[in-house]
Amino acid sequence: MKRPNIFLTTLVIAAFILTACGPATTEAPPEPTEAPTEVPATEAPATEMPATEAPATEAPATAEATITPTLGPPPGDVSFFSTQFNIVEEGAKFRAILGDGGNYDFTGSEEGPLIDLVLAGAESGQGQVDLVGAVHGTFPPIADAMTNMTDVVDDLSADREFNQAYLETGLLGTEDYLYYVPWMQATYIMAARNEALEFLPAGADVNALTWEQFAEWCQALLDETGGPKCGVPHAGLFHRFLQGFLWPSHTGGMVTKFKSPEAAAMLEWARDSLWPTIHPQSISYDFMQEPLQSGEVWVAFDHVARLIEAFNADPENMTAFPAPAGPAGRGYMPVIVGLGIPNDAPNPDAAIGLIDYLTQPETQKRVLSELAFFPVVGGVDTSDLPAGVALEAGAVEATVNAPDAIPSLIPVGLGARGGEINDIFKAAFNRVVIDGEDVTAVLEEEAATLQALLDETGAACWAPDPPSDGPCQVE
């Protein structure tokens, strides 16, 4: 496989994985359970929404959560199932992009049903999926059912240059078996309306905040404006906020340090200093771009794709910046999305054609401009990006290049049970911070549930935790 040594000049989230993550497991997953699984776009709120004086922000409608297998692929030259762009608004934009490239049947799916569908096809010999689009952590459970994409990348590399780091992640720890072709990448950042900046703590740099300063900022906004002005997507990707940002930046780990004294101190700080300053409507926020645009919230955290409308709508009055740092560093979560072809794909040649289209620099630029997912190939013209996308690009670059950055991967190796770890992190936070339960008792109980999940799935540690032999262990 050709491996060009290239990194995108301004949009790279590169140095993260190769230095921090060990080989991903490729063993067959355990039998799927009916535990909730998720893709970061479709999760329902875990807590009842409290009554507030502000109107609720309506969560976007989602695609159906389950897939009903049929005999043969759906109509279209390629049967493309993806855990990305399965929100109605995103899906409409992406289908328009697909429509300019050919006749492609696109189905947005949750992770668990997609894993089940691919494995069912491998077992029955009646494959129904030509192309899988999913985050890095989705591929280990279906690895045995996936085609080696090495030759595909070699052919495509004749006229485009893939980011080397992202090619390495697709190997899943092997030397020469490429399970997916890099498709796109993203992460999470902070956003603020510019009127909030005058309330920053004295001496604070918005591009190098600490979590303590962030809480002080939110308190000042509450005190000086007469109401809470900081918000988080508790009904959306809040588990990523916990897994990739709060836990790593305070403890230096995710799983191994789950119940550490540092984790307990972080939850107590969140209970006493941070959460009282957070807008109570956060319990119902799925996307933060809408409350930012309305002025209900002035400062927010979310995925770049879930902030982009606010930045594009009023870029001159918006600021994008990295998430704050804690005692252990500045945790952040790079999101790598890949494209893979099942061994039993009904139409693999057409699937390769779709991969070709999706990884062309022109298509990558369009996905960046319209959907705020960043390129994985060189040669993408970024000179005329929408102003809001350019703002996000600057925040992404500042995040990745921060000297105290701690890259934290989306959980790997849990297969169809991936949603359970999200529930565990949210339960620990909610029980301590929102419900006021004893922090030590909660962490012990949730850690036992977490360890059972790791033992039953055999999931090894992933970054920022050090590689493990066998299931990751909660210390």
Secondary structure as GFF3:
##gff-version 3
##sequence-region A 1 475
A	DSSP	beta_strand	78	82	.	.	.	ID=ss1
A	DSSP	alpha_helix	88	99	.	.	.	ID=ss2
A	DSSP	beta_strand	104	108	.	.	.	ID=ss3
A	DSSP	alpha_helix	111	124	.	.	.	ID=ss4
A	DSSP	beta_strand	131	135	.	.	.	ID=ss5
A	DSSP	three_ten_helix	136	138	.	.	.	ID=ss6
A	DSSP	three_ten_helix	140	145	.	.	.	ID=ss7
A	DSSP	alpha_helix	150	156	.	.	.	ID=ss8
A	DSSP	alpha_helix	164	169	.	.	.	ID=ss9
A	DSSP	beta_strand	181	186	.	.	.	ID=ss10
A	DSSP	beta_strand	188	193	.	.	.	ID=ss11
A	DSSP	three_ten_helix	194	199	.	.	.	ID=ss12
A	DSSP	three_ten_helix	206	208	.	.	.	ID=ss13
A	DSSP	alpha_helix	211	225	.	.	.	ID=ss14
A	DSSP	beta_strand	230	231	.	.	.	ID=ss15
A	DSSP	alpha_helix	238	241	.	.	.	ID=ss16
A	DSSP	pi_helix	242	246	.	.	.	ID=ss17
A	DSSP	alpha_helix	247	251	.	.	.	ID=ss18
A	DSSP	alpha_helix	261	269	.	.	.	ID=ss19
A	DSSP	pi_helix	270	274	.	.	.	ID=ss20
A	DSSP	three_ten_helix	275	277	.	.	.	ID=ss21
A	DSSP	three_ten_helix	280	284	.	.	.	ID=ss22
A	DSSP	alpha_helix	289	294	.	.	.	ID=ss23
A	DSSP	beta_strand	299	303	.	.	.	ID=ss24
A	DSSP	three_ten_helix	304	306	.	.	.	ID=ss25
A	DSSP	alpha_helix	308	313	.	.	.	ID=ss26
A	DSSP	three_ten_helix	315	317	.	.	.	ID=ss27
A	DSSP	beta_strand	318	321	.	.	.	ID=ss28
A	DSSP	beta_strand	330	332	.	.	.	ID=ss29
A	DSSP	beta_strand	335	340	.	.	.	ID=ss30
A	DSSP	alpha_helix	348	358	.	.	.	ID=ss31
A	DSSP	alpha_helix	361	371	.	.	.	ID=ss32
A	DSSP	alpha_helix	387	401	.	.	.	ID=ss33
A	DSSP	beta_strand	405	407	.	.	.	ID=ss34
A	DSSP	three_ten_helix	415	417	.	.	.	ID=ss35
A	DSSP	alpha_helix	418	429	.	.	.	ID=ss36
A	DSSP	pi_helix	430	434	.	.	.	ID=ss37
A	DSSP	alpha_helix	439	457	.	.	.	ID=ss38
###
